[in-house]
Amino acid sequence: MKSYDVVVVGGGIIGLATAYYLVKNGVRKIAIIEKEYIGSGSTGRCGTGIRQQFTTKEHIVLMRESVKIWRLWEEILPKPIHFRQGGYLWLLRSEEEDNEYRKYVALQNLFGVDSRIISKDEIKEIVPDINLEGIFGASWCPSDGSAYPQDVLDSLEMFLKSHGVDIFDYESVVDFKKTSDRVISIKTDKDEYALDNLLIAAGYATKSLANKLGFDIPVKNYRHQIVVSEPLKIFLSPMVVDRSLYFTQTYRGRIIGGTDTNEEETDDLTLTYNFLQKFSSELVSVFSKLSSVRLMRHWSGFYVVSPDKHPILGPTPLKNVFIGTGYSGHGFMLGPIVGKLLAHYITYGMFFLEEANHLTLDRFEKGMLIQEKAVIG
């Protein structure tokens, strides 16, 4: 039986980013277990966006720090990840919304994020072809942006393999061996691995794995769908948000986006025509130039949603088991900073950002929830 200092369950950005920072912290015996291929879960199905325009100190601070890492990763990872800071343009459709977002922007500015409220004329300068009928103004952050998910994962995987991290893909967790307060080993459908520490960062499967270990995580899985177009000449830099609609253009020229169809909790990822109708209608209403563009691919993935729309990070009732889950659609953008935080906690027993201490599992038992209002898609 192989033995590891840390076993990570989950081959998405959280698992890989945590392993990356464990390596940086000097941990050498690391394994990642992924039941399909790297990025087969929510990371590989996300909408590429990276933003700091949130409504709580916790999200704003974590994303401010995450953007710093995104910039660094673009420079130092072994392959390009196509991180760009094209901005997020959040359209506002009433004076009431404008007043509300001015408060959010003030909070974002307080913690060092360069967002601001802009006029309709300024919106036109950023996206000349946008339809401004019914638009009051916008919240704009030029340092927000996007990255290409599979390129990020490929680059992290290349780094990890070059530093001796074992990655076991197409290998499913079957069971655990544990004492009253810790896990001793993890059993898969192919092997068994002894471990000192265990991180569960398995997206939608995190809750069921925690249940196997005897504790519960208050998250729910919701299907969210995304579509991409045929490639076009590059003309759109920012992510545009119009209530539940979001869309941007990738470096490959494709329009990518989604919208919220107000679905119930589900474990079903079946695609729906209703989504395509709603997305197409909303997209054309705000950007009529795209009315003749062909949609080429359509897929779905999970938002793993916590009761307060914030991630659940760090310790669990078992002394050597840690979790990272509940990102509520923001896992990709939070990935770099969450990976760094989790690696620090596993290595040193503490977070290096005070705000992360507000995001642990025990906040639900204590009734210390922090409600995030800016959730889209």
Buried (B, 14 or more C-beta within 10 A) or exposed (E): EBEBBBBBBBBBBBBBBBBBBBBBEEBEBBBBBBBEEBBBBBBBBBBBBBBBBBBBBBBBBBBBBBBEBBBEBBEEBEEBBBBBBBBBBBBBBEEEBBEBBBEBBEBBEEBEBBBBBBEEEBBEEBBEEBBBEEBBBBBBBBBBBBBBBEBBBBBBBEBBEEBEBBBBBEBEBEEBEBEEEBBEBBBBEEEBBBBBBBBBBBBBBBBEBBEEBEEEBBBBBBBBBBBBBEEBEEEBBBBBBBBBBBBBBBBEBBBBBBBBBEBEEEEEBEEBEEBBEBBBEBBBBBBEBBEEBEBEEBEBBBBBBBBBBBBBBBBBEBEBBBBBBBBBBBBBBBBBBBBBBBBBBBBEEEBEBEBBEBBBBEBBEEEEBBEBEBBBB
